[in-house]
Amino acid sequence: MFGKRPPPSSGLADRVRQLGQAKPRSIEPTTKPREPREAHFREGTVTLNGGERLRVVIKDLSASGARVEFIVHRHLPAMVTLSEPTRKLRRQAQVVWQGNGAAGLWFVD
C-alpha cells in the first residue's frame, strides 16, 4: 500500500530494452573495392551548370572521384565539372555527398 508503484509500461522503454538485448548484425563488405586514393592539397575549380565557378581545395583524388573542400560554404547542384590545370584535370562529376564545407564527387565521364 505504501510501497513504490511499479513504473508505467512505456513503448519507448520496451523498445530500448529490446535494442539492448539484440545481437549485432554483421555488415557485408562491398563487392567492389574502392579505387586507391591519393592525398592532395591542390587548388581547383568547380563549375556549376550555369557557368558559375567556385574555388575549391582538392583533398583526395582517385580514378573514380574526389573529395573537395570549399573556400566559401555553398550548396552544390547534383552535377558539376571539376578542373585542376596543373594535372590537366577536367571531369564531369556527380555530387555524392556534401556538408560542412566539403563534398564527395564521383566522376561520370
URLIN-V303329 format. One record per residue. N is the residue number from 1. D_LAST is the distance of its C-alpha to the last C-alpha in whole Angstrom. Layout:
# URLIN-V303329
n: [N;N]
d_last: [D_LAST;D_LAST]
This chain:
# URLIN-V303329
n: [1;2;3;4;5;6;7;8;9;10;11;12;13;14;15;16;17;18;19;20;21;22;23;24;25;26;27;28;29;30;31;32;33;34;35;36;37;38;39;40;41;42;43;44;45;46;47;48;49;50;51;52;53;54;55;56;57;58;59;60;61;62;63;64;65;66;67;68;69;70;71;72;73;74;75;76;77;78;79;80;81;82;83;84;85;86;87;88;89;90;91;92;93;94;95;96;97;98;99;100;101;102;103;104;105;106;107;108;109]
d_last: [76;75;73;69;67;64;61;60;57;54;50;48;51;51;47;47;49;47;44;46;48;44;43;39;37;35;31;29;26;23;22;19;20;18;16;18;18;20;22;21;23;21;21;18;17;15;15;16;16;19;18;20;19;20;21;20;21;18;20;18;15;14;11;10;11;13;17;18;21;23;26;26;26;24;22;18;17;15;11;11;10;11;13;16;18;20;17;15;12;10;7;6;7;10;13;15;18;20;24;27;25;22;18;16;12;9;6;4;0]
